Amino acid sequence: MSKKRWSISLSLLFVMAWPALGSAQSLDSTTIYVNDQPVSTTAIVQNGYQLVPASWFRGLNISVGWDDRYRSAVLQTPNIQVGFPAGERYTDYSRATESIWHRDNLDTRTTLINGTAYVPLAYTATKLGLGVRYDSQKQAAVISTADGVPLMKAQQSQAADEELLWLQRITEAEASGESYAGKVAVAASILNRVGQPDWPSTIIDTIFQVEHYNGKAYYQYSPVLDKRIYSVTPSQETIKAVQDALNGTDPSKGAIVFYNPKKTDNAWVRSRTVTARIGNHVFAK
């Protein structure tokens, strides 16, 4: 992000707090309505504000990534880019029509939990141009999109349906013998990689990426190399684990790679910073 920023106070338009749905900082399940369609996610309540995983907004076709330099979750639409620095009570944003950055000061802070960035729901939705309100009868936040298109689980459009299927297959192939947390972590690490600028920007391209070096092909995931990905059938547990990862759960704690130390001697992957060890897998970034 540019060092050139403007600081402004958060206007009343963005000072929206939902009634507390749980104790402060406790990780709870909640339901958000998007164009009247209920969607489950995890959430925390901080200073009376409801925070949800930044990755939850992927389901609204909003780009979500992570900037290591600024330790910031970055959400972007064609009209605006918003950075949420971890642990800070402000955001930096830049509109597509401008070349400068502005700052909003918040009454809550972006919070990292198990490698997942939690951001204020009402502020984020409004900043990205979505309609947002609190429904007292539903006792839930209600989000509306400009075109009225419902939230698609796993970013589902015709193309995203295919992406979801391949994410389920690679998770099944890589983690069929692992615990539920291990399955979620595998799926989450792949989504984390998609959000990195140095990797492909789609799930399919990430799964099937092949690098060529000195005449040798290097596959990112062994089930692609040995073709197991084409023969597996995702279990119901794997399907649920993938959905949890898409909703922002990340036991891998921000990992972008994972490996079985008994099966790989790859120096590069072993040089990465370890974030978690779950079952037979080591997760790293």
C-alpha positions in Angstrom: 0.0 0.0 0.0 1.2 3.5 -0.7 2.6 5.5 2.2 0.5 8.4 1.1 -2.7 8.3 3.1 -5.4 10.6 4.4 -6.8 10.1 7.9 -10.5 10.7 8.4 -12.9 10.0 11.3 -15.4 7.2 10.8 -18.7 8.7 9.9 -22.0 7.8 11.5 -22.9 5.9 8.4 -20.4 3.2 9.3 -20.8 3.2 13.1 -23.2 0.3 13.2 -23.1 -2.3 15.9 -25.3 -5.4 16.1 -26.7 -6.6 19.5 -24.1 -8.9 21.0 -24.5 -12.5 19.8 -22.0 -13.9 22.3 -19.4 -12.9 24.8 -16.6 -10.7 23.7 -13.9 -12.6 21.8 -15.7 -15.9 22.0 -15.9 -17.7 18.7 -19.5 -18.6 18.0 -21.6 -19.7 15.1 -24.1 -17.3 13.7 -26.5 -16.8 10.7 -26.3 -13.9 8.3 -29.1 -13.3 5.7 -28.0 -12.4 2.2 -30.9 -11.4 0.0 -33.1 -13.3 2.5 -31.0 -16.5 2.2 -29.6 -17.7 5.5 -25.8 -18.3 5.6 -24.0 -19.8 8.6 -20.5 -18.6 9.6 -18.3 -18.1 12.7 -18.2 -14.7 14.4 -16.9 -12.9 17.4 -18.3 -9.8 19.2 -15.9 -7.1 20.1 -17.0 -3.8 21.8 -20.5 -4.6 20.6 -19.5 -5.1 17.0 -20.0 -8.4 15.2 -16.8 -9.5 13.3 -16.8 -12.3 10.7 -14.0 -14.0 8.7 -12.7 -11.7 5.9 -12.9 -14.8 3.7 -16.7 -15.0 4.2 -17.0 -12.1 1.7 -15.6 -14.4 -1.0 -19.1 -15.8 -1.3 -20.2 -12.4 -2.5 -17.7 -12.5 -5.4 -15.4 -10.1 -3.5 -11.7 -10.7 -3.8 -10.1 -11.5 -0.5 -6.3 -11.8 0.0 -3.5 -11.3 2.5 -0.7 -8.7 2.3 2.3 -10.1 4.3 4.1 -6.7 4.2 1.3 -4.9 6.0 -0.1 -8.0 7.8 -3.4 -7.0 6.4 -6.4 -8.7 5.0 -7.3 -7.1 1.7 -10.8 -7.0 0.3 -11.4 -5.6 -3.2 -14.2 -4.9 -5.7 -13.9 -3.2 -9.1 -14.6 0.0 -7.2 -12.6 -0.1 -4.0 -9.7 -1.8 -2.2 -9.8 -2.0 1.6 -6.9 -3.1 3.8 -7.6 -4.4 7.4 -4.3 -4.5 9.3 -4.3 -7.2 11.9 -4.6 -5.9 15.5 -5.3 -2.3 14.3 -8.3 -0.1 14.9 -8.3 1.4 11.4 -8.6 0.5 7.7 -6.9 2.0 4.7 -8.8 2.2 1.4 -8.4 3.4 -2.1 -11.1 3.9 -4.7 -10.6 2.9 -8.3 -11.0 6.5 -9.4 -8.2 7.7 -7.1 -4.5 7.2 -6.7 -4.4 8.0 -3.0 -5.2 6.1 0.2 -7.6 7.2 2.9 -8.0 5.9 6.4 -11.1 5.1 8.5 -10.7 4.9 12.3 -12.7 2.1 13.9 -14.1 1.3 17.3 -13.0 -2.3 17.0 -9.9 -4.0 15.7 -9.2 -6.6 13.0 -8.5 -9.8 14.9 -6.6 -12.9 14.0 -7.9 -16.2 15.3 -6.1 -19.4 14.3 -4.8 -17.6 11.2 -8.2 -16.2 10.1 -8.7 -12.5 10.0 -12.0 -11.3 11.5 -13.3 -8.0 10.3 -16.4 -5.9 11.3 -19.4 -7.1 9.3 -21.5 -3.9 9.1 -18.6 -1.6 8.3 -17.1 -4.0 5.7 -20.4 -4.6 3.9 -21.2 -0.9 3.7 -17.7 0.0 2.6 -17.9 -2.5 -0.2 -21.2 -1.0 -1.4 -23.6 -3.6 0.0 -26.8 -2.9 1.8 -26.7 -3.9 5.5 -29.2 -3.7 8.4 -30.2 -5.5 11.5 -33.4 -7.5 11.5 -34.9 -7.5 15.0 -37.3 -10.4 14.2 -34.6 -12.6 12.7 -32.1 -11.3 15.3 -29.5 -11.3 12.6 -27.7 -9.1 10.2 -29.2 -8.8 6.7 -27.1 -8.0 3.7 -28.4 -7.1 0.3 -26.5 -6.9 -3.0 -27.1 -4.3 -5.7 -28.2 -6.9 -8.2 -30.2 -9.0 -5.8 -28.1 -12.1 -6.6 -28.2 -14.5 -3.6 -25.0 -15.5 -1.8 -23.6 -18.5 -3.5 -21.9 -21.0 -1.2 -18.3 -21.5 -2.2 -18.7 -18.6 -4.6 -20.9 -20.6 -6.8 -21.6 -19.6 -10.3 -21.4 -22.1 -13.1 -17.6 -21.7 -13.1 -17.4 -21.8 -9.3 -19.5 -25.0 -9.1 -16.6 -26.7 -10.9 -14.1 -25.0 -8.6 -16.0 -26.3 -5.5 -16.0 -29.8 -6.9 -12.2 -29.8 -7.5 -11.6 -28.4 -4.0 -13.6 -31.2 -2.5 -11.8 -33.8 -4.6 -8.3 -32.6 -3.8 -9.2 -32.4 -0.1 -10.5 -35.9 -0.2 -7.5 -37.2 -2.0 -5.0 -35.4 0.3 -6.8 -35.9 3.6 -9.2 -38.9 3.4 -7.5 -40.5 6.4 -7.1 -37.3 8.4 -9.2 -35.9 11.2 -12.0 -33.4 10.4 -9.7 -30.5 11.4 -7.0 -31.9 9.1 -9.5 -31.9 6.2 -10.5 -28.3 7.0 -6.9 -27.3 7.2 -6.0 -28.8 3.8 -8.9 -26.9 2.1 -8.1 -23.7 3.9 -4.4 -23.8 2.9 -5.4 -24.1 -0.7 -7.8 -21.1 -0.4 -5.0 -19.2 1.4 -2.7 -19.9 -1.6 -5.4 -18.6 -4.0 -5.4 -15.3 -2.0 -1.6 -14.8 -2.5 -0.3 -12.7 -5.3 2.5 -15.1 -6.1 0.1 -18.0 -6.9 -2.8 -18.6 -9.3 -5.9 -16.6 -8.6 -8.4 -19.5 -9.0 -8.9 -22.7 -7.1 -8.6 -24.9 -10.3 -5.4 -23.2 -11.5 -3.9 -23.5 -8.0 -4.7 -27.2 -7.7 -3.4 -28.1 -11.2 -0.4 -25.8 -11.3 2.7 -27.4 -12.7 6.1 -25.7 -12.6 8.8 -26.7 -15.1 12.5 -26.5 -14.1 15.5 -28.0 -15.8 13.2 -30.1 -17.9 11.3 -31.6 -15.0 7.7 -31.0 -14.1 6.9 -30.1 -10.5 3.3 -30.7 -9.4 1.9 -28.8 -6.4 -0.3 -31.7 -5.2 0.6 -35.4 -5.4 -2.9 -36.6 -6.2 -2.7 -34.5 -9.4 0.6 -36.2 -10.3 -0.6 -39.7 -9.6 -4.2 -39.1 -10.9 -5.9 -40.0 -7.6 -7.8 -36.7 -7.8 -9.9 -38.1 -10.7 -11.0 -41.2 -9.0 -11.9 -40.1 -5.4 -15.5 -39.4 -4.3 -15.7 -36.7 -1.6 -17.3 -37.9 1.6 -20.0 -35.9 3.4 -17.4 -35.1 6.0 -15.0 -33.7 3.4 -17.8 -31.7 1.8 -18.6 -30.1 5.1 -15.0 -29.5 5.9 -14.5 -27.7 2.6 -17.6 -25.5 3.3 -16.2 -24.7 6.8 -12.9 -23.6 5.1 -14.9 -21.4 2.7 -16.7 -19.9 5.6 -13.4 -18.8 7.1 -12.4 -21.6 9.5 -8.6 -22.2 9.2 -6.9 -24.7 11.5 -3.8 -24.3 9.3 -3.3 -20.8 10.7 -2.7 -19.1 7.4 -0.7 -21.9 5.8 -0.1 -22.0 2.0 1.6 -25.3 1.9 1.3 -28.7 3.7 3.3 -31.9 3.5 3.8 -35.3 5.2 7.3 -35.2 6.6 7.6 -39.0 6.2 6.9 -38.8 2.5 8.7 -35.7 1.2 12.3 -34.5 1.3 11.6 -31.3 -0.7 14.0 -28.7 0.7 11.8 -25.7 -0.3 8.7 -26.9 1.4 10.6 -27.9 4.5 12.2 -24.4 4.6 8.8 -22.7 5.1 7.7 -21.4 8.5 5.5 -24.0 10.2 2.1 -22.8 11.4 0.4 -26.0 12.5 0.8 -29.8 12.8 -2.4 -31.8 12.3 -2.3 -35.6 12.0 0.2 -36.6 9.3 0.5 -33.1 7.9 2.8 -30.2 8.6 1.3 -26.8 7.5 3.5 -23.9 6.7 3.6 -20.5 5.0 
